[in-house]
Each structure stands twice: as structure tokens, then as C-alpha cells.
Amino acid sequence: MNTIDLGIPSVRPQHASPSSNLLGTRSFPEAARDELGDATQRENLRTATATIQSKRASAVREVRDWQKLRNAGSALKWQVTDHLPELLEQLEESVTAAGGVVHWARDAEEAGEIVARLALERGAEEVLKVKSMATQEIGLNETLAHAGIRAVESDLAELIVQLADDTPSHILVPAIHRNRAEIREIFLAAMPDLDESITDDPGELAEASRRFLREKFLDMPGSVAISGANFAVAETGTMVVVESEGNGRMCLTLPKTLISVVGIEKIVPTFEDLEVFLQLLPRSSTGERMNPYTTLFTGVTEGDGPEEFHLVLLDNGRSAVLEDPEGRSALHCIRCSACLNVCPVYARTGGHAYGSTYPGPIGAILSPQMTGMNGPDDPSTSLPYASSLCGACYDVCPVKIDIPKILVHLRAEDVDGRRDTRGQFRSRWDITMKGASSLMSSPAAYDKAVRSAGPLTKLLPGANIGKLPGIVPLVPGWTDHRDLPKPGPSFRSWWDAREKDRSHDAGGDGPRGEEQA
């Protein structure tokens, strides 16, 4: 794998700002325990993810060269990570030549200050926003509110989350944890002019949000809108935004000033490369052949669209991810959310348990690298363990990010870091694993242990093994939330008994065999 020259060899890349929405306040197991108690949320997640999975599978089956498309997408993303400094400079030149202005933000604070300053200079008291993971990551709404500017989300799901004073729980469907009845109550509480006779019919709810937002679109003092971008083309300076509702296109064309906050990893080298990603993304995300609205814009054009365009290129820990050869492919993510929809852990806990703007399997590898893992008490340190390592996420990833491999890599980094702090083999887990290693290295010892497990567990009450913190102090937590079946006879015990029975039967079959002959 190539070594990347970041252009700053004497300075170690900094991690994301502590104020970023990438770090929870609790470890994943602690937060997940609470989320698992919400039966309504679990049902909402089960229904929604199953539906999206089915649609994606149908859309992918239509493409005979799907695996070749995945290979092409992966190769293009590796090209970007291998040449990111040059591509960023090329993007800046292209955007500037097209009449735009490029701003560089090292972290969340710088990005927020740039956007707030631009909005204040134009007299904006309210700004419209297109759904953007980057602006959620840097807490832009809160930064703008502190500056006296109200941000209004124009995406339906983001609007639901905002009106409920909630946080997103899914990359593609931020309000996936809410059902129709809950959304109706949210709208009634937040929209004073809404008719109380409204039902929870999706059509009626969509119409209510449409009326609410149209007033915002047509009355924007200062006329400023804020977006992200799915892709940024280095060759031409073109920004690409894909969405399903049309709100994005209105935000990108109606205001006088457009500000786009884009992570530095969103670059694609050439306009031709969009051919690959605009096939991969819609099928992997919404299960569609193409997105209903695909908007491409390049700089400013007199008499057409915004009069000013500002591009804020955001680092906020991405250079720190790029520094790790084993983990940098996490930056290849195109935010399709396919990994979330197949993850058995996410389907039960939801996105809030991850404590980050980026939930699910991709968040479990991206957030810890962006923030850094700083010891066992750091919530980010628990995220690489929020996985069963089943591999379903890798199977569906459109750009072939090997998420399970990176999860294991990050777990190893955590273990090595703790060993460096306290010395070798001093924790209960270290002792347990060292004992297991010795046991499994000796066939005789392993056979003896397995043969004795069955008889010993018969002494325990009940049909299954319950909680064992007192009996097995080295492995607390393994049986806290599940019952284990009592082990039966070992394979060798079963085989010995089988051979003994066969030998016995063979000894008594002689006369009968002669009769049959």
C-alpha cells in the first residue's frame, strides 16, 4: 500500500474537535442497554431496515456487472486517498476558476465560524439547510443559533428530528426511529397553524411539511442556504447533491448565497467518475435505479442560481484517519447506509446508542479514528466492539470497505494501548485469553476440559446456564443478558460412545448376517 504524503511531515494530523458530534457521553454497551428497552423503536427499526434491504436487493439484481461496479468504485476511492493533497488543490483551482470561493477548515470550530460569519455579513437571520452529515458532525445548527441565526432543515426526516428536538439515528433516514403516530404529534406541537384533524396518513403529513417549508423557501431574509455534497469533482469544481424530495434543488437554486460544507474525502477525480458512483449510490441507499433529484452545479452563473458560492472544505480528523494505512479506507464511504440496514446490532439498538453523527458499522470504524481512542473510559473506544463481525456490512458495501477487518484492527490498537499502559497480561481478560491459549494448544488438556464440562454443568439448576459472575469471575458479562444452553457430550465423547455401540452391534450380528446371505 502506498505511503501518503500529507504535506505536513513535521506535524501530526489532529483529531476532530471535542465539540464535534462524534463522541457520545456513554460507552456503547451502556447506551445500547437503554435503547434495547424501547420496544416501539425496535419495531420501527425492524420494519424500516427490512423494507430497505428488500428494495436494495431487487435493484442490485438488475445489474449484471454489479461486482465490477463495486470494484471500480473501490479503485476510484483508493485513487482519491492515494492522491488526496493534489486533488484538493485541483478542486480549489477549479472552484475558484468557476467563480466560487474556497475556505479551508481544520476542525468543527473553524468551519462553524466561517459559515456563521458569511451568513451574518449577508444579514441572514434564518438559513435553509439541505440534509448534510458534515453540518451535523460539526454542530452547525447550534453554532448558528449562538450567533443569532436560525437554521431550518428542509429535508422531511431532518425536519421531524429538528421539530422534536431530537437527533438523527440513521444516515439515510434520520427519523427512522419514529413512526407515523409520533410524527403526527410532533407536527401538531410544532406547527401552530396545523389543523388538529390531521391523521397519521403519510400523504397528509407530507403535505403539512410541504406547506410549512414552502413559506420558508419563498421568504428568506438574507437569502442564504447551506448544503453538503455527495461528491465534489476535482477536474471541474462541480458539486453533486442527490436527494428524493426536491427540497435540495430549491435550496441550491433559489438563494442568493449558497454555502456548501464538504468533507475533504468527498472528492472524485474526474466528471467521468460520476458514472460509477451515480449507479452505486441510489441502488445501495434507497434501492432505486437513480435518485429522483440529482443536482450538479459548478461555481456561479450570471442570471442562473445563486450569485455567490462558498465551499468550506472540512478536515476535522479526516487527515488523522488518512494517516493509518489499515483504517484509511473508512474515508471511502459514500454514505449509502447499506451497512446499517443489514447490521444485526444496529437493527436492535438504533443509531443513538453509538453517540455519533455516524452510527452503525461505518460509524464504529470512522468515529473512533476521527476522535482518537483515549483509554477504556473514552466512549469511542467501545465502538469497535459494537459488532458481531458477521461480515454482512462488507458484503453490501458499494465501495468494498472491509469493515470487519478495520474493526479487528481498532480492537487490536485498543488492546495494545492498554497493555502499554499497565504491562502485559494483568487484566481478567488477558488472564482468560492466556489460559484459553494454553488450553487450546494442548489437545489432551482441551479434550479433558471439554469432556468434563457436561457433567459439571449438570450441577447447575435449570435447563440453561444463567448469570455467572460469581461462579466464573474471569468472564463477567458473557451471561448477563442471555442464557447459554448447557453443553452436551463433547464430539470425542460422542464418537467414542458411537464406536463402542457399533462394535457391540457388530459382535452380535454374525448369525443374522449369515441368514441374510
VENTA-V954661 format. One record per backbone hydrogen bond with DSSP energy under -0.5 kcal/mol. CO is the residue of the C=O (numbers start at 1). NH is the residue of the N-H. Records with the same first field share a line. If there is no record, write none. Layout:
BEGIN
CO = NH  NH
END
This chain:
BEGIN
4 = 6
8 = 11
14 = 320
17 = 20
20 = 22  23
21 = 357
27 = 31
28 = 32
29 = 33
30 = 34
31 = 35
32 = 36
34 = 37
35 = 38
37 = 39
38 = 42
39 = 43
40 = 44
41 = 45
42 = 46
43 = 47
44 = 48
45 = 49
46 = 50
47 = 51
48 = 52
49 = 53
50 = 54
51 = 55
52 = 56
53 = 57
54 = 58
55 = 59
56 = 60
57 = 61
58 = 62
60 = 63
62 = 64
63 = 66
65 = 69
66 = 70
67 = 71
68 = 72
69 = 73
70 = 74
71 = 75
72 = 76
73 = 77
74 = 78
75 = 79
76 = 80
77 = 81
78 = 82
79 = 83
80 = 83
81 = 84
83 = 87
84 = 88
85 = 89
86 = 90
87 = 91
88 = 92
89 = 93
90 = 94
91 = 95
92 = 96
93 = 97
94 = 98
95 = 100
96 = 99
98 = 300
101 = 311
103 = 313
104 = 106
105 = 315
106 = 316
107 = 111
108 = 112
109 = 113
110 = 114
111 = 115
112 = 116
113 = 117
114 = 118
115 = 119
116 = 120
117 = 121
118 = 122
119 = 122  124
120 = 123
125 = 150
127 = 152
128 = 226
129 = 154
132 = 136
133 = 137
134 = 138
135 = 140
136 = 139
137 = 21
139 = 143
140 = 144
141 = 145
142 = 146
143 = 147
144 = 149
145 = 148
149 = 151
150 = 127
151 = 153
152 = 129
155 = 159
156 = 160
157 = 161
158 = 162
159 = 163
160 = 164
161 = 166
162 = 165
172 = 174
173 = 176
174 = 169
175 = 178
179 = 183
180 = 184
181 = 185
182 = 186
183 = 187
184 = 188
185 = 189
186 = 190
187 = 191
190 = 192
191 = 194
195 = 198
201 = 205
202 = 206
203 = 207
204 = 208
205 = 209
206 = 210
207 = 211
208 = 212
209 = 213
210 = 214
211 = 215
212 = 216
213 = 217
214 = 218
215 = 219
216 = 219
219 = 221
220 = 223
221 = 125  126
223 = 256  257
224 = 128
225 = 259
226 = 130
227 = 261
231 = 240
232 = 234  268
233 = 237
237 = 299
238 = 233
239 = 297
240 = 230  231
241 = 295
243 = 293
246 = 250
247 = 251
248 = 252
249 = 253
250 = 254
251 = 255
252 = 306
256 = 307  308
257 = 225
258 = 310
259 = 227  261
260 = 262  312
262 = 314
263 = 266
264 = 267
266 = 232
268 = 234
269 = 235
270 = 273
271 = 274
272 = 275
273 = 276  277
274 = 278
276 = 279  280
277 = 281
279 = 283
280 = 284
281 = 285
282 = 286  287  288
293 = 243  295
294 = 296
295 = 241
297 = 239
301 = 304
304 = 301
306 = 301
308 = 258
309 = 101
310 = 260  312
311 = 103  313
312 = 262  314
313 = 105
314 = 264
315 = 318
317 = 321
318 = 322
319 = 323
321 = 324
323 = 325
324 = 328
327 = 330
328 = 331
329 = 332
330 = 333
337 = 341
338 = 342
339 = 343
340 = 343
343 = 347
344 = 348
345 = 348  349
346 = 350
351 = 354
352 = 355
357 = 359
359 = 363
360 = 364
361 = 365
362 = 365  366
363 = 367  368
365 = 369
366 = 370
367 = 371
368 = 372
370 = 16
372 = 374
375 = 378
377 = 379
378 = 381  382
379 = 382  383
380 = 383  384
382 = 385
383 = 386
385 = 387
391 = 395
392 = 396
393 = 397
397 = 400
400 = 402
401 = 403
402 = 406
403 = 407
404 = 408
405 = 409
406 = 410
407 = 411
408 = 412
409 = 413
410 = 414
411 = 415
412 = 416
413 = 417
414 = 418
415 = 419
416 = 420
417 = 421
418 = 422
419 = 423
427 = 431
428 = 432
429 = 433
430 = 434
431 = 435
432 = 436
433 = 437
434 = 438
435 = 439
436 = 440
437 = 441
439 = 442
441 = 443
442 = 446
443 = 447
444 = 448
445 = 449
446 = 450
447 = 451
448 = 452
449 = 453
450 = 453  454
451 = 455
452 = 456
453 = 457
454 = 458
456 = 459
457 = 460
463 = 486
464 = 466
465 = 484
468 = 472
472 = 475
473 = 476
475 = 478
477 = 480
484 = 465
490 = 494
491 = 495
492 = 496
493 = 497
494 = 498
495 = 499
496 = 500
497 = 501
498 = 502
499 = 503
500 = 504
501 = 505
502 = 506
503 = 507
504 = 508
505 = 508
506 = 509
509 = 513
510 = 514
511 = 515
512 = 516
513 = 517
END
